[in-house]
Amino acid sequence: MGSHPQHLMVSTKIHATFGYTLMAAGLTRIIEISFVLRDRNSIDKRHAEESNSFQFLTPFLLYASGFLFMGATEEQMAILAQNEMSHVSYILVLYSVAFLLFLFVCMLLNMYANFAWPLDGPNNPLTLKKDDGENGVIANGTVGGLHLQVRDRDRRMKDAEEFELEGLMSDDEGEPGPDLLDIPASMEGRKETHHL
């Protein structure tokens, strides 16, 4: 993308980064299909609805390339050149905005999946049975392109408890700490006297 002539050097660098980002998105998708998923519908047959963290890289790079494409207009490049802003700084700002939008969309999709398909609800596509009695397998852990939540609620709760309590757990959890409101036995019989 940076090989065709541009008016400004900043514009050439940003267009080149746009091209590299698109190529990286294609490469990560090829790696995902060939090596991560190994040409299967999902990573693990037992948890078909889970996705690998590597699978988020391709859409993020597509978000970033979209922001780079929209942010490389002649007017914006003229403003960057007038203010002597480095192309690296501008690219990092665009990548940061792309990450924030990607995070927001992932949060919205997760919230939608949690409320649209509750784990114990009758319309959960993961618990619907086929005619042969097996659980339906969903391709790439999605239904209609939306990431579904994990079916095993106990496993999720255990993972969350371990994460939250990891630094707080100790061997002597059974012993209660001293209560600050308890009065020691040696102080119970004493009366406070005030001298003037």
matplotlib code that plots the C-alpha trace (Angstrom):
import matplotlib.pyplot as plt

x = [0.0, 2.9, 4.5, 2.2, 3.4, 2.1, 2.4, 3.9, 6.3, 3.9, 1.2, 3.6, 4.5, 0.9, -0.2, 2.6, 1.6, -2.0, -0.7, 1.4, -1.5, -3.8, -1.1, -0.7, -4.4, -4.4, -1.4, -2.9, -6.1, -4.1, -2.1, -5.4, -7.0, -3.9, -2.2, -4.5, -7.7, -6.0, -8.9, -11.5, -14.6, -13.2, -10.2, -11.7, -14.6, -15.8, -16.0, -17.0, -18.1, -14.8, -12.4, -8.6, -7.2, -5.3, -8.6, -9.1, -5.9, -7.3, -10.4, -8.3, -5.9, -8.8, -10.1, -6.7, -6.4, -9.8, -8.7, -5.5, -7.4, -9.9, -7.1, -4.9, -6.9, -5.0, -6.5, -5.3, -1.9, -1.6, -2.5, 0.1, 2.8, 1.9, 2.2, 5.3, 3.8, 5.7, 3.9, 4.8, 2.9, -0.1, -0.1, 0.0, -2.9, -4.9, -4.0, -5.1, -8.4, -8.9, -8.2, -10.7, -13.4, -12.5, -12.7, -16.1, -17.5, -16.3, -17.9, -21.2, -21.1, -20.3, -23.1, -25.5, -24.5, -24.9, -28.4, -29.7, -28.5, -28.4, -26.7, -29.8, -32.4, -34.5, -33.3, -29.6, -28.3, -25.6, -28.1, -30.4, -30.2, -29.9, -32.0, -29.2, -29.1, -25.7, -25.1, -24.9, -21.4, -21.1, -18.5, -15.7, -17.6, -20.1, -23.8, -24.6, -21.1, -21.5, -19.1, -21.0, -20.3, -18.8, -21.3, -19.6, -20.6, -18.8, -15.5, -16.0, -16.8, -13.8, -11.5, -12.9, -12.5, -8.9, -8.1, -9.7, -8.4, -4.9, -2.9, -5.2, -5.2, -3.0, -2.6, -4.2, -7.6, -9.5, -8.3, -10.3, -8.4, -8.8, -11.9, -11.2, -14.5, -13.8, -12.7, -9.8, -10.6, -8.1, -9.9, -13.4, -13.4, -11.8, -13.7, -12.5, -11.7, -11.3, -9.2, -9.5]
y = [0.0, 2.3, 1.7, 4.1, 7.8, 9.9, 13.6, 13.3, 10.8, 10.4, 9.3, 6.8, 5.3, 5.0, 3.4, 0.9, 0.1, -0.4, -2.9, -4.7, -4.9, -6.4, -9.0, -9.8, -10.3, -12.8, -14.6, -14.9, -16.3, -18.9, -19.9, -20.1, -22.5, -24.5, -24.8, -23.6, -25.3, -27.9, -27.8, -28.7, -26.8, -26.0, -26.6, -29.1, -31.4, -31.4, -27.6, -26.7, -23.2, -22.1, -20.1, -19.8, -16.4, -16.5, -16.3, -12.7, -11.6, -11.6, -9.5, -7.0, -6.6, -6.0, -3.4, -1.7, -1.8, -0.2, 2.6, 3.0, 3.2, 5.8, 7.8, 8.2, 10.9, 13.8, 16.3, 14.3, 13.8, 17.5, 18.2, 15.7, 17.2, 20.8, 19.7, 17.6, 14.6, 11.3, 8.6, 6.1, 8.1, 8.5, 4.7, 3.9, 6.2, 4.5, 1.1, 2.1, 3.4, 0.2, -1.9, 0.1, -0.4, -4.1, -4.5, -2.7, -4.9, -8.1, -6.9, -6.3, -9.6, -11.4, -9.6, -10.5, -14.1, -14.3, -12.8, -14.3, -17.9, -18.5, -21.7, -23.3, -21.8, -23.9, -22.1, -22.6, -24.0, -25.9, -28.0, -28.7, -32.3, -33.7, -36.6, -39.0, -37.8, -36.0, -32.5, -30.2, -29.1, -25.4, -24.4, -22.3, -21.9, -19.5, -19.4, -16.7, -15.3, -14.7, -16.2, -18.4, -18.8, -21.9, -24.6, -25.9, -23.4, -25.2, -25.0, -21.3, -20.7, -22.7, -20.8, -17.4, -18.3, -19.5, -16.3, -14.0, -15.8, -16.8, -14.4, -14.5, -18.2, -19.6, -22.8, -21.5, -20.4, -22.2, -20.0, -16.9, -13.7, -11.6, -9.6, -6.0, -5.8, -8.7, -7.7, -9.8, -11.8, -9.9, -6.6, -7.7, -7.2, -3.8, -0.6, 2.5, 5.3, 8.9, 11.2, 14.9]
z = [0.0, 0.5, -2.9, -4.8, -4.7, -1.8, -1.3, 2.2, 3.8, 6.8, 4.4, 2.8, 6.2, 7.3, 4.1, 4.4, 7.9, 6.7, 4.2, 6.7, 9.1, 6.4, 5.6, 9.3, 9.6, 6.7, 8.1, 11.5, 10.0, 8.0, 11.2, 13.1, 10.7, 10.0, 13.4, 16.2, 15.1, 12.9, 10.4, 13.0, 14.1, 17.6, 19.7, 22.1, 21.4, 25.0, 25.1, 21.5, 22.6, 23.9, 21.7, 21.9, 22.7, 19.3, 17.5, 18.7, 16.9, 13.4, 14.1, 16.1, 13.2, 10.9, 13.3, 13.3, 9.5, 9.2, 11.5, 9.7, 6.4, 7.7, 9.4, 6.3, 4.5, 2.9, 5.3, 8.3, 6.8, 6.2, 9.9, 11.0, 8.8, 10.0, 13.7, 13.0, 14.6, 14.0, 12.0, 14.8, 17.4, 15.1, 14.3, 18.0, 18.7, 15.9, 17.2, 20.7, 19.5, 17.5, 20.7, 22.7, 20.1, 19.8, 23.6, 23.7, 21.0, 22.7, 25.9, 24.2, 22.4, 25.7, 27.5, 24.7, 24.8, 28.5, 28.5, 25.2, 25.9, 29.7, 30.7, 32.2, 29.8, 27.5, 24.4, 25.0, 21.6, 23.5, 25.4, 22.4, 21.4, 17.9, 16.7, 17.6, 21.2, 21.0, 21.9, 18.9, 17.9, 17.0, 14.4, 15.9, 19.1, 17.6, 16.9, 14.3, 14.8, 18.5, 21.1, 23.6, 27.2, 28.7, 29.5, 32.7, 35.4, 38.2, 36.3, 35.7, 39.4, 40.6, 38.2, 39.4, 43.0, 42.5, 40.7, 43.3, 46.3, 45.0, 47.1, 50.1, 50.8, 53.6, 55.6, 58.8, 57.4, 60.1, 63.0, 63.5, 64.0, 67.2, 67.5, 68.4, 70.3, 72.6, 76.1, 77.5, 80.6, 82.7, 81.9, 82.6, 86.4, 86.3, 86.5, 84.9, 87.4, 86.4, 88.6, 88.4]

ax = plt.figure().add_subplot(projection="3d")
ax.plot(x, y, z, "-o")
ax.set_aspect("equal")
plt.show()
